[in-house]
Amino acid sequence: MRKSRRQIVNRVIETTGVGLVVLDLLVFFAVYRPLGDKLDVEARRRTELRQTVRNQQLRVDLLKKFEAALPQAGKGLEDFTANRTPSRREAYSTASHLVYKEAEDAGVKVSTLAFRPIERGHSDPMQRLELEMNVQGPYAGLLKFSHALETANNFILVRDFILAPGGDNGALGLRLGADLYLTP
């Protein structure tokens, strides 16, 4: 009988142990694992939110920097329109003076100079005066002349540049098209 009592006690202990293992597995899969998954999701979400907050803070700092520079940009634009773009009233004389001065400095001769005002579109903030000119002279002088026009203090854009034989003493001819921007 003693053996059977021991067997009963062993079986009760084994059954209790197996029950505890099953209970552990149940608690692990039913409570702990889903709770751990939720914690992982929340940790990732928190990390993403922190990164979003950092990115937004960087954007706010950048916008504050732009906002601080905005008054200076307005002053720069006013300076640009005042010093680099002539008024419509002064456009022809300014363009003529600029072309003949740069031609003289480059050692070339302006044979023709024509002006044509371009009507301003709805989205254009500035008006344009189209310049068409024929210039004759040595190659180096023509390059110096075109470079001087491009880098002039006035806002001028060279759009056509055509070299051709000029005829006078082997000189080259240059047909140049440019746009002078004006304040309305």
ABEGO torsion letter per residue (X at the ends): XAAAAAAAAAAAAAAAAAAAAAAAAAAAAAAAAAAAAAAAAAAAAAAAAAAAAAAAAAAAAAAAAAAAAAAAAAAAAAAAAAAABBBAAAAAAAAAAAAAAAAAAAGBBBABBBBBBBBBBAABABBBBBBBBBBBEBAAAAAAAAAAAAABABBBBBABBBBBBAGBGGBBBBBBBBBBBBBX
